[in-house]
Amino acid sequence: MTLPGAVNKGDRMFYHDARSCALGGVSLVLEHSTNPAAMGLIKNPSVFVSGALFSLNEKRGLRVYDSYGNNIGVSTVTNTSSTKASPSACTFVFPFHFLRTGFQYSPLWDHNYSYYREYRDDFFQVTRIIDQQYTGQTCALSPMIGLVHSWIQVGVMQRFMYGKRSFEEVIIYPTGPDSVVTSEHDHNGPSTQCGILLSPGINVRLAYMYQFSYILENSASMVNDTFPVQHSIGFMYQPPGRIPTRFCGELIYELWAEPIYIYKIGVEHTLLSSYTLRYGFCLYPDYTQTSIWTTVLTIGFGIHGSNFMVDIAYAYGKRDYATDNYGNLGETDNLLFDESTNDLALTFTVRL
């Protein structure tokens, strides 16, 4: 899906829950986090439950030229949309003195993608129709354990990843038999993450997380998916002021065929003690084609009570294919790609 319809390895979930989504995907320094050390910030037994709605729209177009060779616009040859709802990150944390234990469910990679195109001749008659459907998701079930000493928190998470990927391609020929190709396989594998979080005061949080490289075994092939080591650093700073405002940031480094960097920035304002306004920005490249970048703008809102929290977030992403080439797509046309995504996330938190 990182190259449209060609690579079904998936898009990363750039955020963790609704609060993380609203802050541009920043997670390491939040209580409900991808960082197991962040459990040290939780003082009471807590349950976090999240859900998300995803939609993707992809347009493929051709440049149109007049008889003098001047580019007069772009003609859309296909416009495909898909929508999917699913659970998002869910966590239970139980604190006991200096010890923290927890269990987490989280989606990591999304493999859902749809493509539909009608091919026509010079008389505008349909010569063939291609309908492709990719479905699936990679998720993780993760027991966690952490220790707290003063303002220092450390933690370890063991992820047990699993998922299923399916593919169906239907090619319809008006003058001949149709063609149907399907495939389906499971994948699974373990991974370990270690994290540390420093919170010397209400104004500052610093975090670091290390994820070991891991392999997802493919049930239908001898070729497995290999994922590299990941280094993540994050911070949160709250300057003194009348209205509490937190500035958050996160930088992730991964070494694929080429090293890639993922940038996340967010701002959180607390209003009237119980309401929170958030907005953020995320920028990340494709892990197979570093010339492809995705830019995401986010916004969200939260309501906090004594024993509960409700957070909602919206993210709009735009993928830039301007500098990529599409020789491995098998397309003979010089296509222009325009891809956008919309994410809506909702999280409920209950303190027991």
VOBA-1610 file (N, C-alpha, C; in pm, whole numbers, padded with zeros to 5 digits, always signed):
BEGIN
Met+00082-00119+00000Met+00000+00000+00000Met+00086+00126+00000Thr+00213+00112+00037Thr+00299+00229+00038Thr+00327+00278-00103Leu+00336+00187-00199Leu+00321+00225-00339Leu+00182+00176-00378Pro+00097+00263-00432Pro-00045+00230-00442Pro-00071+00095-00507Gly-00135+00008-00433Gly-00178-00120-00487Gly-00066-00217-00516Ala+00060-00180-00487Ala+00171-00265-00527Ala+00236-00336-00409Val+00255-00267-00301Val+00322-00324-00184Val+00220-00338-00072Asn+00188-00460-00034Asn+00088-00481+00071Asn+00156-00509+00204Lys+00251-00426+00241Lys+00315-00442+00371Lys+00251-00351+00475Gly+00186-00245+00428Gly+00103-00169+00520Gly+00152-00030+00550Asp+00062+00050+00604Asp+00092+00182+00655Asp+00104+00174+00807Arg+00199+00245+00862Arg+00216+00247+01008Arg+00102+00324+01074Met+00066+00283+01194Met-00024+00362+01277Met+00062+00466+01347Phe+00054+00590+01304Phe+00145+00692+01354Phe+00107+00740+01495Tyr-00012+00704+01543Tyr-00055+00746+01676Tyr-00095+00625+01758His-00117+00648+01890His-00150+00539+01982His-00298+00539+02018Asp-00348+00651+02069Asp-00489+00665+02104Asp-00535+00804+02063Ala-00653+00848+02111Ala-00708+00975+02067Ala-00622+01093+02113Arg-00573+01089+02237Arg-00488+01198+02284Arg-00359+01205+02203Ser-00300+01090+02180Ser-00179+01083+02098Ser-00206+01133+01957Cys-00318+01094+01898Cys-00353+01136+01763Cys-00364+01288+01755Ala-00432+01349+01853Ala-00450+01494+01852Ala-00319+01569+01867Leu-00219+01506+01929Leu-00089+01570+01949Leu+00009+01532+01838Gly-00040+01499+01722Gly+00047+01468+01610Gly+00113+01333+01619Gly+00061+01244+01704Gly+00118+01111+01720Gly+00215+01099+01836Val+00243+01208+01906Val+00332+01201+02023Val+00274+01107+02126Ser+00356+01014+02176Ser+00304+00913+02268Ser+00397+00885+02386Leu+00527+00890+02365Leu+00623+00840+02465Leu+00606+00902+02602Val+00567+01029+02608Val+00562+01100+02736Val+00421+01103+02796Leu+00325+01034+02733Leu+00189+01032+02784Leu+00166+00911+02873Glu+00065+00922+02963Glu+00038+00813+03056Glu-00003+00686+02983His-00093+00699+02886His-00134+00585+02803His-00047+00589+02680Ser+00049+00498+02670Ser+00160+00520+02580Ser+00212+00391+02519Thr+00291+00407+02411Thr+00370+00297+02359Thr+00492+00269+02445Asn+00523+00361+02535Asn+00640+00350+02623Asn+00599+00281+02753Pro+00648+00160+02783Pro+00605+00093+02907Pro+00646+00166+03033Ala+00748+00251+03026Ala+00790+00327+03143Ala+00687+00432+03183Ala+00600+00474+03090Ala+00502+00577+03119Ala+00397+00530+03220Met+00389+00399+03245Met+00296+00351+03349Met+00328+00411+03485Gly+00454+00453+03506Gly+00492+00512+03633Gly+00420+00642+03663Leu+00362+00706+03562Leu+00286+00830+03581Leu+00145+00804+03633Ile+00100+00678+03630Ile-00037+00643+03669Ile-00039+00602+03816Lys-00121+00668+03896Lys-00126+00645+04041Lys-00238+00551+04084Asn-00342+00538+04002Asn-00457+00454+04037Asn-00479+00350+03928Pro-00539+00235+03962Pro-00574+00138+03858Pro-00660+00206+03750Ser-00623+00186+03625Ser-00688+00259+03516Ser-00712+00167+03397Val-00821+00196+03325Val-00855+00124+03203Val-00870+00226+03091Phe-00800+00204+02981Phe-00807+00289+02862Phe-00867+00207+02748Val-00973+00256+02687Val-01038+00186+02575Val-01052+00284+02459Ser-01004+00244+02340Ser-01004+00335+02224Ser-01063+00266+02102Gly-01115+00348+02013Gly-01162+00302+01883Gly-01127+00404+01777Ala-01122+00361+01652Ala-01083+00452+01544Ala-01161+00421+01417Leu-01183+00525+01338Leu-01247+00515+01207Leu-01149+00570+01104Phe-01115+00489+01002Phe-01018+00528+00902Phe-01086+00538+00766Ser-01047+00636+00687Ser-01091+00642+00549Ser-00974+00685+00461Leu-00967+00629+00341Leu-00859+00659+00248Leu-00918+00688+00111Asn-00865+00789+00046Asn-00907+00822-00090Asn-00783+00835-00178Glu-00785+00765-00292Glu-00672+00772-00384Glu-00721+00805-00523Lys-00659+00906-00586Lys-00688+00942-00724Lys-00564+00915-00809Arg-00587+00859-00927Arg-00479+00846-01025Arg-00522+00923-01149Gly-00433+01008-01199Gly-00467+01092-01312Gly-00359+01095-01417Leu-00395+01143-01535Leu-00303+01159-01647Leu-00300+01305-01689Arg-00184+01356-01722Arg-00173+01491-01776Arg-00238+01495-01915Val-00310+01601-01942Val-00378+01619-02071Val-00308+01732-02146Tyr-00278+01708-02274Tyr-00208+01805-02356Tyr-00294+01843-02476Asp-00278+01968-02520Asp-00348+02011-02641Asp-00264+01976-02764Ser-00312+02014-02882Ser-00244+01977-03007Ser-00108+02043-03022Tyr-00081+02147-02939Tyr+00049+02213-02945Tyr+00146+02161-02839Gly+00103+02059-02762Gly+00190+02001-02660Gly+00187+02073-02527Asn+00089+02161-02506Asn+00079+02233-02379Asn-00005+02153-02280Asn+00041+02146-02157Asn-00034+02076-02052Asn-00154+02161-02012Ile-00274+02108-02030Ile-00396+02185-02002Ile-00472+02131-01883Gly-00416+02035-01812Gly-00484+01984-01692Gly-00453+01839-01667Val-00530+01781-01574Val-00514+01641-01536Val-00648+01571-01547Ser-00650+01458-01614Ser-00772+01378-01628Ser-00767+01262-01529Thr-00867+01253-01443Thr-00871+01146-01343Thr-00913+01015-01410Val-00828+00911-01394Val-00860+00781-01453Val-00919+00686-01350Thr-00894+00711-01222Thr-00956+00629-01118Thr-00961+00709-00989Asn-01067+00688-00912Asn-01085+00753-00783Asn-01145+00650-00688Thr-01066+00602-00593Thr-01107+00492-00506Thr-01108+00537-00360Ser-01213+00500-00288Ser-01225+00532-00146Ser-01257+00405-00067Ser-01209+00400+00056Ser-01241+00289+00146Ser-01250+00341+00289Thr-01335+00277+00370Thr-01355+00318+00509Thr-01359+00194+00597Lys-01299+00206+00716Lys-01294+00092+00807Lys-01293+00142+00951Ala-01370+00075+01037Ala-01370+00104+01180Ala-01310-00016+01255Ser-01235+00012+01361Ser-01172-00096+01435Ser-01136-00049+01575Pro-01114-00142+01669Pro-01061-00101+01800Pro-00922-00041+01782Ser-00891+00055+01866Ser-00757+00113+01870Ser-00691+00068+02001Ala-00589+00139+02045Ala-00512+00095+02161Ala-00600+00087+02287Cys-00588-00024+02359Cys-00660-00046+02485Cys-00560-00097+02590Thr-00568-00043+02711Thr-00468-00076+02813Thr-00532-00086+02950Phe-00481-00180+03030Phe-00515-00186+03172Phe-00384-00174+03251Val-00382-00084+03350Val-00263-00062+03433Val-00301-00075+03579Phe-00220-00153+03654Phe-00241-00169+03797Phe-00113-00127+03871Pro-00117-00014+03946Pro+00000+00030+04022Pro+00000-00027+04165Phe+00118-00061+04213Phe+00132-00111+04350Phe+00266-00061+04405His+00259+00043+04489His+00379+00107+04544His+00474+00146+04430Phe+00591+00091+04426Phe+00689+00125+04323Phe+00676+00037+04199Leu+00584-00059+04199Leu+00570-00153+04089Leu+00450-00117+04003Arg+00468-00132+03871Arg+00358-00112+03777Arg+00346-00236+03688Thr+00223-00286+03674Thr+00197-00395+03581Thr+00081-00354+03490Gly+00084-00408+03369Gly-00022-00372+03277Gly-00030-00468+03160Phe-00137-00450+03082Phe-00157-00531+02963Phe-00216-00441+02856Gln-00166-00453+02733Gln-00204-00360+02627Gln-00236-00434+02497Tyr-00339-00385+02430Tyr-00369-00424+02292Tyr-00347-00301+02204Ser-00278-00318+02092Ser-00254-00203+02004Ser-00238-00247+01859Pro-00303-00177+01766Pro-00278-00201+01622Pro-00151-00128+01580Leu-00068-00193+01498Leu+00060-00136+01459Leu+00067-00099+01312Trp+00017-00187+01224Trp+00023-00164+01080Trp-00115-00190+01021Asp-00153-00106+00924Asp-00282-00121+00857Asp-00258-00163+00713His-00328-00268+00667His-00307-00323+00533His-00430-00307+00443Asn-00525-00225+00482Asn-00648-00212+00404Asn-00629-00114+00288Tyr-00670-00157+00170Tyr-00651-00076+00051Tyr-00746-00127-00058Ser-00805-00033-00133Ser-00896-00069-00242Ser-00852+00002-00371Tyr-00867-00068-00483Tyr-00834-00009-00613Tyr-00934-00059-00717Tyr-00986+00034-00794Tyr-01084+00001-00897Tyr-01058+00088-01019Arg-01053+00025-01137Arg-01031+00104-01259Arg-01097+00038-01378Glu-01160+00121-01461Glu-01220+00077-01587Glu-01131+00122-01703Tyr-01093+00027-01787Tyr-01014+00057-01905Tyr-01107+00063-02026Arg-01093+00168-02109Arg-01182+00189-02224Arg-01101+00211-02352Asp-01161+00179-02465Asp-01094+00199-02593Asp-01125+00338-02648Asp-01084+00362-02773Asp-01103+00494-02834Asp-01250+00528-02855Phe-01336+00428-02855Phe-01480+00451-02870Phe-01551+00453-02734Phe-01473+00462-02627Phe-01524+00469-02491Phe-01598+00343-02447Gln-01565+00231-02509Gln-01623+00104-02470Gln-01530+00036-02368Val-01590-00026-02267Val-01512-00091-02161Val-01440-00213-02220Thr-01308-00217-02202Thr-01230-00333-02247Thr-01198-00427-02131Arg-01183-00374-02011Arg-01165-00458-01891Arg-01184-00372-01768Ile-01217-00439-01659Ile-01235-00373-01528Ile-01150-00447-01427Ile-01069-00371-01350Ile-00986-00430-01246Ile-01038-00384-01110Asp-01063-00479-01021Asp-01110-00450-00886Asp-01019-00526-00788Gln-00939-00452-00710Gln-00847-00513-00614Gln-00886-00473-00472Gln-00881-00569-00380Gln-00914-00545-00240Gln-00805-00607-00152Tyr-00735-00521-00077Tyr-00639-00567+00024Tyr-00702-00544+00161Thr-00696-00642+00249Thr-00750-00626+00384Thr-00652-00687+00485Gly-00659-00636+00608Gly-00577-00694+00714Gly-00518-00588+00806Gln-00461-00635+00914Gln-00402-00549+01015Gln-00302-00629+01097Thr-00197-00562+01140Thr-00102-00624+01234Thr-00123-00562+01371Cys-00152-00646+01470Cys-00181-00600+01605Cys-00085-00665+01704Ala-00088-00616+01828Ala+00001-00671+01931Ala-00073-00681+02063Leu-00050-00792+02134Leu-00092-00810+02273Leu+00034-00805+02358Ser+00036-00717+02458Ser+00162-00686+02525Ser+00148-00679+02676Pro+00201-00777+02749Pro+00216-00760+02894Pro+00329-00662+02922Met+00313-00582+03029Met+00410-00478+03063Met+00443-00483+03212Ile+00563-00442+03246Ile+00604-00430+03384Ile+00696-00310+03397Gly+00682-00235+03507Gly+00763-00115+03526Gly+00796-00091+03672Leu+00898-00008+03694Leu+00941+00029+03828Leu+00950+00180+03837Val+00919+00232+03956Val+00922+00377+03980Val+01010+00406+04100His+01101+00501+04084His+01183+00548+04195His+01193+00700+04184Ser+01126+00768+04276Ser+01123+00913+04273Ser+01067+00959+04138Trp+01144+01036+04061Trp+01098+01087+03933Trp+01153+01006+03815Ile+01202+00888+03842Ile+01255+00802+03737Ile+01164+00681+03721Gln+01120+00655+03597Gln+01036+00539+03566Gln+01103+00458+03456Val+01105+00327+03473Val+01157+00237+03370Val+01053+00128+03346Gly+01056+00069+03228Gly+00958-00035+03197Gly+01001-00121+03080Val+00940-00240+03073Val+00967-00335+02965Val+00832-00387+02915Met+00823-00402+02783Met+00701-00453+02720Met+00740-00567+02625Gln+00670-00679+02636Gln+00690-00790+02544Gln+00569-00798+02451Arg+00591-00768+02324Arg+00482-00768+02228Arg+00471-00903+02158Phe+00349-00956+02154Phe+00319-01075+02076Phe+00231-01029+01959Met+00293-01017+01842Met+00225-00960+01726Met+00159-01069+01641Tyr+00049-01034+01582Tyr-00026-01128+01500Tyr-00110-01049+01399Gly-00156-01116+01298Gly-00242-01050+01201Gly-00273-01140+01083Lys-00357-01090+00995Lys-00396-01162+00874Lys-00403-01063+00759Arg-00352-01106+00644Arg-00359-01023+00525Arg-00427-01102+00413Ser-00521-01036+00347Ser-00596-01100+00238Ser-00591-01013+00114Phe-00599-01079-00001Phe-00596-01008-00128Phe-00694-01076-00225Glu-00770-00994-00294Glu-00860-01044-00398Glu-00854-00950-00517Glu-00829-01008-00634Glu-00828-00930-00757Glu-00927-00992-00855Val-01020-00911-00901Val-01120-00953-00999Val-01099-00871-01126Ile-01076-00939-01237Ile-01062-00872-01367Ile-01179-00917-01454Ile-01258-00821-01499Ile-01379-00849-01577Ile-01353-00809-01723Tyr-01374-00905-01812Tyr-01361-00882-01956Tyr-01500-00892-02019Pro-01548-00788-02086Pro-01683-00793-02145Pro-01698-00901-02251Thr-01587-00937-02318Thr-01597-01034-02428Thr-01533-01168-02396Gly-01499-01193-02270Gly-01433-01318-02235Gly-01457-01354-02091Pro-01402-01467-02048Pro-01421-01509-01908Pro-01349-01415-01812Asp-01407-01401-01693Asp-01347-01318-01590Asp-01231-01392-01523Ser-01146-01315-01457Ser-01032-01370-01384Ser-01043-01331-01237Val-01027-01430-01147Val-01033-01404-01003Val-00909-01466-00938Val-00835-01383-00864Val-00716-01429-00792Val-00732-01390-00645Thr-00715-01486-00554Thr-00726-01458-00410Thr-00606-01518-00337Ser-00574-01457-00224Ser-00469-01510-00136Ser-00498-01463+00005Glu-00450-01543+00101Glu-00469-01509+00242Glu-00361-01576+00324His-00304-01505+00418His-00205-01566+00505His-00203-01496+00641Asp-00160-01570+00740Asp-00140-01517+00875Asp+00007-01482+00893His+00034-01394+00989His+00171-01362+01025His+00176-01336+01175Asn+00290-01367+01236Asn+00306-01349+01380Asn+00453-01343+01416Gly+00481-01291+01536Gly+00618-01284+01584Gly+00627-01198+01709Pro+00730-01219+01793Pro+00747-01142+01917Pro+00842-01024+01899Ser+00830-00926+01986Ser+00920-00811+01989Ser+00926-00757+02130Thr+01039-00695+02166Thr+01060-00641+02300Thr+01089-00493+02293Gln+01030-00417+02384Gln+01056-00274+02394Gln+01095-00239+02537Cys+01195-00153+02552Cys+01241-00106+02682Cys+01235+00046+02682Gly+01188+00104+02792Gly+01176+00249+02796Gly+01213+00308+02929Ile+01245+00437+02927Ile+01273+00513+03049Ile+01206+00649+03035Leu+01151+00699+03145Leu+01087+00830+03146Leu+01132+00905+03270Leu+01174+01030+03251Leu+01218+01117+03360Leu+01119+01230+03375Ser+01066+01248+03497Ser+00971+01356+03523Ser+01013+01430+03650Pro+01119+01511+03642Pro+01170+01579+03763Pro+01075+01684+03819Gly+00976+01725+03744Gly+00879+01822+03792Gly+00760+01828+03700Ile+00663+01912+03736Ile+00542+01924+03655Ile+00570+01986+03520Asn+00682+02055+03506Asn+00711+02130+03385Asn+00784+02050+03278Val+00849+01939+03314Val+00935+01871+03218Val+00916+01720+03225Arg+00910+01657+03108Arg+00918+01511+03095Arg+01012+01479+02979Leu+01098+01380+03001Leu+01188+01332+02896Leu+01175+01180+02888Ala+01176+01125+02767Ala+01157+00981+02752Ala+01245+00927+02640Tyr+01283+00801+02657Tyr+01356+00729+02553Tyr+01305+00585+02550Met+01292+00530+02429Met+01248+00391+02415Met+01330+00323+02306Tyr+01366+00198+02334Tyr+01442+00116+02239Tyr+01359-00006+02203Gln+01339-00029+02074Gln+01268-00148+02028Gln+01365-00236+01951Phe+01375-00361+01991Phe+01463-00455+01924Phe+01408-00488+01785Ser+01495-00526+01694Ser+01451-00572+01563Ser+01371-00701+01579Tyr+01280-00727+01484Tyr+01197-00846+01496Tyr+01156-00894+01357Ile+01105-01016+01353Ile+01064-01080+01228Ile+00920-01129+01244Leu+00837-01100+01144Leu+00701-01155+01139Leu+00701-01271+01041Glu+00672-01389+01092Glu+00672-01509+01007Glu+00545-01516+00925Asn+00561-01548+00797Asn+00452-01554+00702Asn+00408-01699+00684Ser+00282-01728+00710Ser+00234-01867+00704Ser+00225-01921+00562Ala+00222-01833+00463Ala+00203-01880+00325Ala+00329-01866+00240Ser+00440-01828+00301Ser+00561-01806+00222Ser+00684-01829+00310Met+00794-01862+00244Met+00922-01875+00314Met+00988-01740+00336Val+00933-01635+00275Val+00987-01500+00290Val+00913-01429+00402Asn+00985-01392+00508Asn+00925-01326+00623Asn+00954-01177+00619Asp+00874-01099+00693Asp+00892-00955+00702Asp+00987-00923+00817Thr+01093-00850+00788Thr+01193-00814+00888Thr+01182-00665+00919Phe+01180-00631+01047Phe+01166-00493+01091Phe+01290-00453+01170Pro+01340-00331+01151Pro+01468-00293+01211Pro+01455-00244+01354Val+01569-00219+01416Val+01577-00155+01547Val+01515-00015+01538Gln+01450+00025+01647Gln+01388+00158+01651Gln+01433+00232+01777His+01478+00355+01759His+01513+00445+01869His+01412+00559+01871Ser+01355+00588+01988Ser+01257+00696+02000Ser+01291+00784+02119Ile+01286+00914+02100Ile+01304+01009+02209Ile+01186+01106+02209Gly+01144+01148+02328Gly+01031+01239+02339Gly+01048+01335+02454Phe+00975+01446+02447Phe+00982+01544+02556Phe+00846+01611+02571Met+00823+01666+02689Met+00707+01750+02717Met+00754+01865+02806Tyr+00716+01987+02769Tyr+00755+02104+02847Tyr+00634+02191+02869Gln+00612+02230+02995Gln+00501+02318+03031Gln+00558+02445+03093Pro+00562+02555+03018Pro+00614+02680+03076Pro+00518+02735+03180Pro+00571+02804+03281Pro+00483+02866+03381Pro+00389+02966+03314Gly+00265+02964+03353Gly+00169+03055+03292Gly+00031+03039+03353Arg-00057+03133+03318Arg-00192+03130+03372Arg-00272+03013+03315Ile-00258+02986+03186Ile-00326+02874+03122Ile-00224+02763+03101Pro-00238+02646+03165Pro-00141+02538+03146Pro-00134+02496+02999Thr-00018+02505+02940Thr+00007+02467+02802Thr+00129+02377+02796Arg+00113+02262+02731Arg+00223+02167+02719Arg+00267+02158+02574Phe+00397+02165+02554Phe+00456+02147+02421Phe+00523+02010+02418Cys+00485+01929+02318Cys+00533+01791+02311Cys+00604+01767+02178Gly+00700+01677+02181Gly+00770+01640+02060Gly+00822+01498+02067Glu+00840+01437+01951Glu+00890+01301+01945Glu+00966+01281+01814Leu+01080+01213+01824Leu+01161+01182+01707Leu+01191+01033+01708Ile+01164+00965+01597Ile+01185+00821+01584Ile+01286+00795+01472Tyr+01380+00707+01499Tyr+01482+00669+01400Tyr+01470+00520+01373Glu+01462+00483+01244Glu+01457+00343+01203Glu+01554+00323+01087Leu+01626+00212+01088Leu+01721+00184+00982Leu+01667+00073+00892Trp+01597+00115+00783Trp+01553+00020+00682Trp+01663+00009+00578Ala+01629-00003+00449Ala+01732-00001+00345Ala+01808+00131+00353Glu+01737+00237+00389Glu+01796+00366+00420Glu+01740+00411+00555Pro+01815+00489+00633Pro+01760+00537+00760Pro+01646+00635+00737Ile+01541+00625+00818Ile+01430+00720+00810Ile+01407+00782+00947Tyr+01353+00904+00945Tyr+01321+00978+01066Tyr+01173+01016+01062Ile+01106+01002+01176Ile+00965+01036+01189Ile+00955+01150+01290Tyr+00889+01258+01251Tyr+00882+01378+01333Tyr+00738+01398+01380Lys+00723+01425+01511Lys+00590+01447+01568Lys+00597+01565+01664Ile+00502+01657+01652Ile+00497+01776+01737Ile+00353+01801+01776Gly+00329+01836+01903Gly+00194+01865+01948Gly+00189+01969+02057Val+00073+02034+02071Val+00049+02136+02175Val-00082+02102+02243Glu-00083+02114+02376Glu-00201+02082+02456Glu-00231+02196+02552His-00353+02251+02543His-00398+02358+02633His-00504+02303+02727Thr-00489+02327+02856Thr-00591+02290+02954Thr-00675+02413+02987Leu-00808+02402+02967Leu-00900+02513+02987Leu-00997+02481+03099Leu-01011+02571+03195Leu-01106+02556+03305Leu-01088+02425+03380Ser-00966+02375+03385Ser-00927+02256+03461Ser-00982+02125+03407Ser-01093+02128+03333Ser-01158+02003+03292Ser-01163+01982+03141Tyr-01123+02082+03064Tyr-01131+02072+02918Tyr-00993+02092+02857Thr-00967+02019+02752Thr-00835+02024+02690Thr-00849+02038+02539Leu-00775+02131+02482Leu-00768+02150+02337Leu-00628+02110+02291Arg-00622+02032+02184Arg-00494+01983+02135Arg-00486+01998+01982Tyr-00364+02014+01933Tyr-00340+02013+01789Tyr-00195+01973+01766Gly-00167+01921+01648Gly-00033+01870+01624Gly-00002+01851+01477Phe+00116+01794+01455Phe+00171+01779+01320Phe+00261+01657+01319Cys+00253+01576+01213Cys+00339+01458+01199Cys+00390+01452+01055Leu+00516+01414+01041Leu+00579+01402+00910Leu+00661+01275+00908Tyr+00630+01185+00813Tyr+00708+01062+00806Tyr+00723+01015+00662Pro+00839+00955+00629Pro+00861+00903+00494Pro+00817+00758+00484Asp+00802+00711+00362Asp+00775+00570+00339Asp+00901+00490+00365Tyr+00887+00371+00423Tyr+01005+00293+00460Tyr+01067+00220+00342Thr+00996+00212+00227Thr+01055+00149+00108Thr+01095+00251+00003Gln+01029+00370+00005Gln+01062+00476-00089Gln+01073+00606-00011Thr+01197+00643+00028Thr+01214+00759+00115Thr+01180+00890+00046Ser+01159+00888-00085Ser+01118+01010-00155Ser+00970+01040-00134Ile+00895+00943-00080Ile+00752+00961-00053Ile+00735+01004+00092Trp+00669+01119+00113Trp+00645+01170+00249Trp+00496+01184+00273Thr+00457+01158+00397Thr+00319+01180+00439Thr+00316+01291+00544Thr+00234+01390+00520Thr+00217+01502+00613Thr+00079+01490+00678Val+00075+01498+00811Val-00051+01480+00884Val-00074+01600+00975Leu-00193+01659+00968Leu-00236+01766+01057Leu-00345+01711+01148Thr-00337+01742+01278Thr-00429+01681+01375Thr-00488+01787+01467Ile-00605+01754+01521Ile-00671+01839+01620Ile-00757+01751+01709Gly-00778+01792+01834Gly-00858+01709+01925Gly-00907+01787+02046Phe-00993+01720+02122Phe-01058+01782+02237Phe-01075+01676+02344Gly-01063+01714+02471Gly-01079+01621+02581Gly-01160+01679+02695Ile-01234+01591+02765Ile-01309+01627+02885Ile-01261+01537+02997His-01219+01595+03108His-01163+01520+03219His-01248+01539+03344Gly-01287+01427+03405Gly-01356+01430+03533Gly-01268+01371+03642Ser-01324+01351+03760Ser-01244+01299+03871Ser-01204+01153+03849Asn-01291+01074+03786Asn-01262+00932+03765Asn-01272+00888+03619Phe-01285+00983+03526Phe-01299+00944+03386Phe-01239+01051+03296Met-01210+01012+03173Met-01167+01105+03069Met-01226+01059+02937Val-01261+01154+02853Val-01308+01127+02717Val-01226+01215+02623Asp-01161+01153+02526Asp-01079+01226+02430Asp-01121+01189+02289Ile-01127+01289+02202Ile-01160+01268+02062Ile-01060+01344+01976Ala-01025+01287+01861Ala-00924+01349+01775Ala-00956+01324+01629Tyr-00910+01415+01544Tyr-00924+01401+01399Tyr-00788+01429+01334Ala-00752+01350+01235Ala-00625+01367+01164Ala-00649+01362+01014Tyr-00587+01456+00943Tyr-00593+01457+00796Tyr-00452+01440+00742Gly-00432+01339+00659Gly-00300+01312+00606Gly-00298+01324+00454Lys-00187+01374+00403Lys-00168+01390+00259Lys-00035+01329+00220Arg-00036+01240+00122Arg+00087+01172+00080Arg+00140+01233-00049Asp+00268+01265-00049Asp+00332+01332-00162Asp+00411+01231-00245Tyr+00368+01211-00371Tyr+00436+01119-00462Tyr+00514+01193-00571Ala+00536+01322-00554Ala+00586+01405-00663Ala+00721+01358-00716Thr+00808+01306-00631Thr+00944+01272-00674Thr+00964+01123-00692Asp+00857+01044-00693Asp+00873+00900-00706Asp+00851+00855-00850Asn+00902+00737-00883Asn+00871+00677-01012Asn+00795+00547-00989Tyr+00721+00504-01089Tyr+00627+00394-01070Tyr+00654+00277-01164Gly+00780+00258-01199Gly+00813+00150-01291Gly+00772+00013-01240Asn+00780-00009-01106Asn+00747-00141-01052Asn+00598-00161-01033Leu+00515-00065-01073Leu+00370-00084-01065Leu+00315-00155-01187Gly+00396-00166-01293Gly+00348-00229-01416Gly+00256-00140-01497Glu+00256-00008-01466Glu+00170+00085-01539Glu+00248+00141-01658Thr+00186+00142-01775Thr+00250+00200-01893Thr+00227+00350-01901Asp+00126+00401-01830Asp+00097+00544-01832Asp+00181+00617-01728Asn+00211+00743-01755Asn+00281+00829-01659Asn+00177+00889-01565Leu+00141+00813-01462Leu+00030+00851-01375Leu+00072+00952-01269Leu-00025+01033-01227Leu-00009+01121-01112Leu-00094+01064-00999Phe-00037+01056-00878Phe-00108+01000-00764Phe-00143+01110-00664Asp-00262+01101-00611Asp-00309+01194-00508Asp-00378+01111-00401Glu-00316+01099-00284Glu-00370+01012-00180Glu-00386+01089-00050Ser-00503+01076+00013Ser-00530+01143+00140Ser-00599+01045+00235Thr-00581+01067+00364Thr-00642+00982+00466Thr-00712+01069+00571Asn-00815+01012+00632Asn-00886+01077+00742Asn-00899+00976+00856Asp-00858+01016+00976Asp-00867+00930+01094Asp-00949+01002+01201Leu-01041+00929+01261Leu-01119+00979+01374Leu-01102+00881+01489Ala-01048+00928+01601Ala-01017+00841+01714Ala-01091+00887+01839Leu-01133+00790+01921Leu-01206+00817+02044Leu-01151+00728+02154Thr-01122+00786+02272Thr-01068+00710+02386Thr-01146+00741+02512Phe-01184+00635+02585Phe-01246+00647+02717Phe-01146+00597+02822Thr-01132+00671+02929Thr-01044+00632+03039Thr-01123+00629+03169Val-01110+00521+03244Val-01176+00508+03374Val-01072+00477+03479Arg-01068+00556+03586Arg-00981+00530+03701Arg-01061+00454+03806Leu-01012+00337+03842Leu-01085+00250+03934Leu-01059+00289+04080
//
